[in-house]
Every structure is written in C-alpha cells, then in structure tokens.
Amino acid sequence: MPKYRFTTDDGEKFDASKERLTMPNDKAASEEAQRALADMANDRLPDGSHLDMRVSVEDEHGQVVYQASLKFNGESADDMRKKAAKAASQSMNGNHRAPNEN
C-alpha cells in the first residue's frame, strides 16, 4: 500500500512530519486530511474568533495529491456594530471601502 506524508499548519504550529502513513489510495489519504483539519479546528475552537489552518498530503514521490484549508472568522454583535459604524463614517467622508476591509 502507498505511504503518505501529512503536513499541517494550524496558525500556531507548523508540522511537516517525516513520518509516512500507509493508506489504501489517494482518496483515503484525502479523507484522512479532511478529518485532521476538522480535528484541528475542534481543538482550537471556541478559543478565539479567527483561525486559518491548512493540511497537505504528499505521496511517496513527494507529489502533493491533496490540500485543504479552513478559514474561520467569528464576530460578536459588538464587533459587527463597530464595523458598521466605521463603514458608515468612512462613507460619509467619501471613502467607500467595503466594511470587511481593514
């Protein structure tokens, strides 16, 4: 069976493991990567309002066969009110940037 190397980045820790895991095929390795990404998010939430995570899978030849990312941005009602007020103020001053541009 083929062996795959998984590389993960949870925004705080980059792990480019040299260990290769045996999987039946690329599809099984991709599904494992998806589970890993979900587990990484589960471990980090709800501790924070922003996440940016990535996982990639390489085959035995070093070719990337799958990659995925997950970006999470949470906003409280207070955050949304502040953003709306800032956008309204900028609009009145002739600056028409989108509200989510900082």
C-alpha positions as CSV (number, residue, x, y, z in Angstrom):
1,M,0.0,0.0,0.0
2,P,1.2,3.6,-0.7
3,K,2.6,5.8,2.0
4,Y,1.6,9.4,2.5
5,R,3.1,12.4,4.4
6,F,0.8,14.9,6.0
7,T,1.8,18.5,6.6
8,T,-0.3,20.6,8.9
9,D,-0.4,24.3,9.9
10,D,-2.9,25.4,12.5
11,G,-1.8,29.0,12.5
12,E,0.4,28.5,15.6
13,K,2.2,25.3,14.9
14,F,3.6,24.0,11.5
15,D,4.2,20.3,11.4
16,A,6.0,18.8,8.4
17,S,6.3,15.3,9.8
18,K,8.8,13.0,8.2
19,E,6.6,10.0,9.2
20,R,4.6,8.5,6.3
21,L,1.3,6.8,6.9
22,T,0.1,3.8,4.9
23,M,-3.2,4.4,3.2
24,P,-5.0,2.3,0.5
25,N,-5.1,5.2,-2.0
26,D,-5.1,9.0,-2.6
27,K,-8.9,9.2,-1.8
28,A,-8.3,7.6,1.7
29,A,-5.4,9.9,2.3
30,S,-7.6,12.9,1.3
31,E,-10.4,11.9,3.6
32,E,-7.9,11.5,6.5
33,A,-6.6,15.0,5.8
34,Q,-10.2,16.3,6.0
35,R,-10.7,14.6,9.3
36,A,-7.3,16.1,10.6
37,L,-8.4,19.6,9.5
38,A,-11.7,19.2,11.3
39,D,-10.0,17.9,14.4
40,M,-7.5,20.8,14.4
41,A,-10.4,23.2,14.3
42,N,-12.2,21.4,17.0
43,D,-9.1,21.6,19.2
44,R,-8.8,25.3,18.8
45,L,-12.4,26.5,18.9
46,P,-14.1,28.2,20.7
47,D,-10.8,29.7,22.0
48,G,-10.7,32.7,19.7
49,S,-12.5,34.3,16.8
50,H,-10.0,33.7,14.0
51,L,-8.5,30.5,12.5
52,D,-6.5,29.9,9.4
53,M,-5.5,26.3,9.0
54,R,-4.0,24.1,6.3
55,V,-3.2,20.5,5.6
56,S,-1.5,18.9,2.6
57,V,-0.8,15.3,1.6
58,E,2.2,14.1,-0.4
59,D,2.6,10.7,-2.0
60,E,5.7,8.5,-1.8
61,H,7.2,10.6,-4.7
62,G,6.8,13.9,-2.9
63,Q,3.9,15.0,-5.1
64,V,1.1,16.8,-3.4
65,V,-2.1,14.8,-4.0
66,Y,-4.4,16.8,-1.8
67,Q,-4.5,20.1,0.1
68,A,-7.2,21.8,2.0
69,S,-7.6,24.9,4.2
70,L,-10.1,26.2,6.6
71,K,-10.6,29.9,7.5
72,F,-12.8,30.9,10.3
73,N,-13.8,34.4,11.3
74,G,-16.2,35.0,14.1
75,E,-17.7,38.3,15.1
76,S,-19.7,39.3,18.2
77,A,-22.7,41.6,17.9
78,D,-20.4,44.4,19.3
79,D,-17.8,43.7,16.6
80,M,-20.4,43.9,13.9
81,R,-21.8,47.3,15.3
82,K,-18.3,48.7,15.4
83,K,-17.6,47.6,11.8
84,A,-20.9,49.1,10.6
85,A,-20.2,52.4,12.4
86,K,-16.7,52.6,10.9
87,A,-18.1,51.8,7.4
88,A,-20.8,54.5,7.8
89,S,-18.2,57.0,8.9
90,Q,-16.0,56.3,6.0
91,S,-18.9,56.5,3.6
92,M,-19.8,60.0,4.9
93,N,-16.2,61.0,4.4
94,G,-16.1,59.8,0.8
95,N,-14.1,56.7,1.5
96,H,-16.1,53.8,0.0
97,R,-14.1,50.8,1.1
98,A,-16.0,47.6,1.8
99,P,-16.9,47.1,5.5
100,N,-14.7,44.0,5.9
101,E,-11.6,45.7,4.5
102,N,-9.4,46.9,7.4
